[in-house]
Amino acid sequence: MLLSRDYVGYMAKEIVKRLVAGKMVETKDSEALTQQVRQVMAEEVTIEDRINEEVREILARYSDEMKRTGVSYQDMFKKVKGQLARERKLILR
């Protein structure tokens, strides 16, 4: 994750503050809304970390075959990650 948890919390608070100030949303409990926004944002920024972990698990299962065929781990990592992102319709950096 490129963003720290503290910064994600700060961004969530600012987003809610600006949405309420601009009368784009109404809420009785802005702190609860901030917590919900923070949670969604935190999940979103960790998607790539979860994809990377899944790719590592997949490649671990095929490590012997990759060694036999001389395929580069880095190349396969990129290909598998790209394939998972396409299948799940994700946009990664």
N, C-alpha and C positions, 0 to 999 in steps of 0.2 A: 504494500500500500504506500503510495507516494505522499498521502496526506496524513498528518498525525490525528489521533482521535480528538485531541483538544481543538485542533483547527476545524475538524468536521463539526464539532459542537458549536464552535463560534459561528461558523457559516450558517448552521441551522437556526441559531438564535437570530442572526441578522436577517435571514430570509423571512422568518416569521414576523419579526419586528417591522420590516418594510412592507410586507403584505398587509398587515393589520393597519399600519399608518396610511397606506395607500387605499385603504378600504376595499381591498380586493378579496379579503376573507374576513369573516366575523368569527370570533371565538370567545367563549366565557373563560377559558383556561389556556392562556398562551403558553404556559410552561408545559402542559400536556401536549399541546400541538408541537412545540419545539422538540420534545422528546420523540414524538412520532417521526418528525422530519429528520432528526438526527439518526434514528434507527434505519430509516430508508436510505439515507445517504451513506451510512457506514456499510450497509449491505452492498450498495452499488460500487463503492470503491474497493471492496474486497473480492469482487467477481473475478478479476484477473488472477488474484492470488489463488483462488479456488481452482480455476482452470489450470494454472501452472502445476498445482499439486496433482490434479487428475492426470495431466500429461505425464508427469514423472512416474505415476503408478502404472500407466499404460506402457511406457517405455521400459520400465523395470521388468514387466512380464515378457518383453520381446528382446531383452538385452543379449541373450545368447545368439539369437538369430541375427541381430544387428552386428555382433562381433564377427560371425561367420561370413556375412556378406560385405563387411567393411563399410557399412553405412555410418555416416557421422551422426553422433548423438545430437549435436546442435541443429543439423539440418532436419532430422526427424522430429526434434522438439518443435521447430517452427512449423513443419507440415502438419503435425498432429494438432497443435494448438490452433492453427488456422482452420483446420477441418472442424474441430469442436466449436469454434466461434461461428463458423458458417452454419453449422447444423442448428445451433441455438440462437442464431440471428443476433449475435453480440457484436458490438463495435469496440474493439480494443485499441489501445494506443500503440 
